[in-house]
Amino acid sequence: MRNIAVILMGLLMFGCATAVKPTEKNINTLVSGVVQTRSVGEPMFEKGLLKVLPGFIATANYYLPEMDNLVFPTVKRGAIWMCSGMLEGGDYLCSNPEITQKDVLTDTGAPVTDKLPIFVIKPWGEFHGLYYADTRRVSEQRNRLHGLFSAIEVPLQDSYKEQLIYNGKTDSTINLTYQEFVGNQKQPSVSQGLSYEITSVNMLNVKNVMIEVVEATDSSIKYIVKN
């Protein structure tokens, strides 16, 4: 998050680019009074607030070409670029927080002492070049890395989501998993297994959500949210 704040400050300071404002997305799949069915592994409900910036994900491992006498580390499949700025023509200014100054060398093998440039990526994922915030210069590259990047949304650190997942039924016991996600949503910050006996009671209170179990098997559950 600190790296993104520094980049935003630089973009605002040097004016040739504009900062991209995060988009807020409310998540709430709770629907009261309606019979719903979920299979094992599917969320019975999701709630939260995501704050996202546009971004791109690498679709393959790739050796970046030498650019402006700079040698970048190998791009790994699944690596994410977050875009916090935009040029006048609509191209995004994006950075990968995993690529730091110590990861980049000059073509002579010496460490980089200047501030790293920012990747310029077109909205459809085509790499266009490097942007130098200090001089407001775009260095266009001939090798545009066609097909390497795919557009995604990147959650910021203050994003939050909770969900309840159905894990099947064993005898008269329903098995659930409650999870909370903070930040990039990749791994849950909280993951708690829950079990409920429903021999005589078919009402569950899970994190202040009242759920009536209509029918449950080892592969699916039919239920109604009551609040």
C-alpha positions as CSV (number, residue, x, y, z in Angstrom):
1,M,0.0,0.0,0.0
2,R,2.9,2.3,0.7
3,N,4.3,1.8,-2.8
4,I,1.0,2.7,-4.3
5,A,0.8,5.9,-2.2
6,V,4.3,6.9,-3.4
7,I,3.4,6.3,-7.0
8,L,0.1,8.3,-6.7
9,M,2.0,11.2,-5.2
10,G,4.5,11.1,-8.0
11,L,1.8,11.1,-10.7
12,L,0.0,14.1,-9.1
13,M,3.3,16.0,-8.7
14,F,4.4,15.6,-12.2
15,G,1.1,16.3,-13.9
16,C,1.5,14.5,-17.2
17,A,-0.6,11.7,-15.9
18,T,-3.7,11.6,-13.8
19,A,-4.3,9.4,-10.7
20,V,-6.9,6.6,-11.1
21,K,-9.4,6.6,-8.2
22,P,-10.3,3.3,-6.6
23,T,-13.8,2.0,-7.3
24,E,-15.9,0.7,-4.4
25,K,-17.9,-2.4,-4.8
26,N,-20.4,-3.6,-2.2
27,I,-20.9,-7.3,-2.0
28,N,-24.0,-8.8,-0.4
29,T,-25.5,-12.0,-1.7
30,L,-27.9,-12.4,1.2
31,V,-31.4,-12.9,-0.1
32,S,-34.1,-13.3,2.6
33,G,-37.1,-15.5,2.3
34,V,-36.1,-17.3,-0.9
35,V,-35.2,-21.0,-1.2
36,Q,-31.6,-21.3,-2.4
37,T,-29.5,-24.3,-3.3
38,R,-25.7,-24.6,-3.1
39,S,-23.3,-27.4,-3.9
40,V,-20.3,-28.4,-1.8
41,G,-17.6,-25.8,-2.1
42,E,-20.0,-23.0,-3.1
43,P,-20.6,-19.9,-0.9
44,M,-24.0,-19.7,0.8
45,F,-23.5,-16.0,1.3
46,E,-20.8,-13.3,0.7
47,K,-20.7,-9.9,2.3
48,G,-18.1,-7.1,2.1
49,L,-16.7,-4.0,0.5
50,L,-14.0,-4.1,-2.2
51,K,-12.0,-1.1,-3.1
52,V,-10.3,-1.9,-6.5
53,L,-8.0,-0.4,-9.0
54,P,-7.7,-1.6,-12.6
55,G,-4.8,-4.0,-13.1
56,F,-3.3,-6.8,-15.2
57,I,-2.2,-10.3,-14.6
58,A,0.5,-12.1,-16.4
59,T,-0.9,-15.1,-18.3
60,A,2.5,-16.9,-18.7
61,N,6.1,-16.9,-17.5
62,Y,8.1,-14.4,-19.6
63,Y,11.6,-13.1,-20.0
64,L,11.2,-9.3,-20.3
65,P,13.3,-7.7,-23.0
66,E,16.1,-5.3,-22.0
67,M,14.6,-1.9,-21.9
68,D,16.4,1.5,-21.6
69,N,19.5,-0.4,-20.5
70,L,17.6,-2.0,-17.7
71,V,17.3,-5.7,-17.1
72,F,14.1,-6.7,-15.3
73,P,13.5,-10.0,-13.5
74,T,11.5,-12.8,-15.2
75,V,7.7,-12.2,-15.1
76,K,6.0,-15.2,-13.5
77,R,2.6,-16.4,-14.5
78,G,0.0,-14.9,-12.1
79,A,2.1,-11.8,-11.3
80,I,-0.1,-8.8,-10.8
81,W,0.3,-5.2,-12.0
82,M,-1.7,-2.5,-10.2
83,C,-2.6,0.6,-12.2
84,S,-2.7,3.8,-10.2
85,G,-2.4,6.3,-13.0
86,M,-3.4,7.0,-16.6
87,L,-1.9,8.9,-19.5
88,E,-3.9,11.4,-21.6
89,G,-4.4,8.8,-24.3
90,G,-5.9,6.3,-21.9
91,D,-2.9,4.0,-21.4
92,Y,-2.5,2.8,-17.8
93,L,0.5,3.3,-15.6
94,C,1.1,0.1,-13.7
95,S,3.6,-1.4,-11.2
96,N,4.2,-4.7,-9.7
97,P,5.0,-4.4,-6.0
98,E,7.1,-7.5,-6.2
99,I,9.6,-5.8,-8.5
100,T,11.7,-3.5,-6.5
101,Q,14.8,-1.5,-7.2
102,K,17.0,-4.3,-5.9
103,D,15.5,-6.7,-8.5
104,V,16.5,-4.6,-11.5
105,L,20.0,-4.2,-12.9
106,T,21.6,-2.1,-15.6
107,D,22.8,-3.9,-18.7
108,T,26.3,-3.9,-17.2
109,G,25.1,-5.8,-14.1
110,A,25.3,-2.8,-11.8
111,P,22.5,-2.0,-9.3
112,V,20.0,0.6,-10.3
113,T,20.3,3.9,-8.4
114,D,17.6,5.9,-10.1
115,K,13.8,5.6,-9.4
116,L,12.3,2.7,-11.4
117,P,10.1,3.6,-14.3
118,I,6.4,2.5,-14.4
119,F,5.0,0.1,-17.0
120,V,2.7,1.5,-19.6
121,I,0.0,-0.9,-20.5
122,K,-2.9,-0.4,-22.9
123,P,-6.5,-1.1,-21.7
124,W,-6.6,-4.3,-23.7
125,G,-3.4,-5.6,-22.1
126,E,-0.7,-4.7,-24.6
127,F,2.5,-3.6,-23.1
128,H,3.5,-0.2,-24.6
129,G,6.6,1.0,-22.8
130,L,8.0,2.7,-19.7
131,Y,7.0,5.9,-18.0
132,Y,9.5,8.1,-16.1
133,A,7.5,10.2,-13.6
134,D,10.5,12.6,-12.9
135,T,10.8,13.7,-16.5
136,R,7.2,12.8,-17.7
137,R,8.8,10.8,-20.5
138,V,7.3,7.7,-22.1
139,S,9.9,5.3,-23.6
140,E,8.0,3.3,-26.2
141,Q,9.2,-0.3,-26.7
142,R,9.2,-2.2,-30.0
143,N,8.5,-5.5,-28.2
144,R,5.0,-4.9,-26.9
145,L,4.5,-8.3,-25.3
146,H,1.3,-9.1,-27.1
147,G,-1.0,-11.5,-25.1
148,L,1.1,-11.4,-21.9
149,F,-1.3,-9.4,-19.8
150,S,-5.0,-9.9,-19.1
151,A,-7.1,-7.2,-17.5
152,I,-8.3,-7.7,-13.9
153,E,-9.4,-5.7,-10.9
154,V,-7.0,-5.5,-8.0
155,P,-8.4,-5.1,-4.5
156,L,-6.6,-2.6,-2.2
157,Q,-5.5,-3.3,1.4
158,D,-8.7,-1.9,3.0
159,S,-10.9,-4.3,1.0
160,Y,-12.9,-6.8,3.1
161,K,-15.1,-9.8,2.4
162,E,-16.7,-12.6,4.5
163,Q,-18.3,-15.8,3.2
164,L,-19.9,-19.0,4.3
165,I,-19.1,-22.2,2.3
166,Y,-21.1,-25.4,2.4
167,N,-18.8,-28.5,3.0
168,G,-21.4,-31.3,3.0
169,K,-23.2,-33.4,5.5
170,T,-22.0,-36.3,7.7
171,D,-24.8,-38.3,9.2
172,S,-26.9,-35.6,10.9
173,T,-24.0,-33.0,11.0
174,I,-23.8,-30.1,8.5
175,N,-20.3,-28.9,7.9
176,L,-19.5,-25.3,6.9
177,T,-16.5,-23.0,6.6
178,Y,-16.6,-19.4,7.5
179,Q,-13.9,-17.2,6.0
180,E,-12.8,-13.5,6.1
181,F,-10.6,-11.9,3.5
182,V,-8.7,-8.6,3.9
183,G,-6.6,-6.9,1.2
184,N,-5.9,-8.8,-2.0
185,Q,-8.5,-11.5,-1.3
186,K,-6.0,-14.3,-2.2
187,Q,-5.9,-16.0,1.1
188,P,-8.4,-15.8,4.0
189,S,-7.2,-14.0,7.1
190,V,-9.8,-16.0,9.1
191,S,-10.9,-19.6,8.2
192,Q,-13.1,-21.4,10.7
193,G,-14.7,-24.8,10.4
194,L,-18.3,-25.0,11.7
195,S,-20.4,-28.0,12.4
196,Y,-24.1,-28.1,13.3
197,E,-26.3,-31.0,14.4
198,I,-29.7,-30.8,12.7
199,T,-31.6,-33.9,14.0
200,S,-34.1,-31.8,15.8
201,V,-33.2,-28.2,15.0
202,N,-33.0,-26.9,11.4
203,M,-32.2,-23.2,12.2
204,L,-28.6,-22.1,12.2
205,N,-27.2,-18.8,13.5
206,V,-24.0,-18.1,11.7
207,K,-22.3,-14.8,12.4
208,N,-25.7,-13.2,13.1
209,V,-27.2,-14.7,9.9
210,M,-30.2,-16.9,10.5
211,I,-30.5,-19.8,8.1
212,E,-33.3,-22.3,7.9
213,V,-32.1,-25.7,6.4
214,V,-34.7,-27.1,4.2
215,E,-32.7,-30.1,3.0
216,A,-29.1,-31.1,3.2
217,T,-27.1,-33.9,1.6
218,D,-23.4,-34.8,1.3
219,S,-23.4,-32.9,-2.0
220,S,-25.8,-29.9,-1.7
221,I,-27.9,-27.8,0.7
222,K,-31.3,-26.2,0.2
223,Y,-31.9,-23.3,2.6
224,I,-33.6,-20.0,3.4
225,V,-32.0,-16.9,4.9
226,K,-34.5,-15.6,7.5
227,N,-33.1,-12.1,8.2
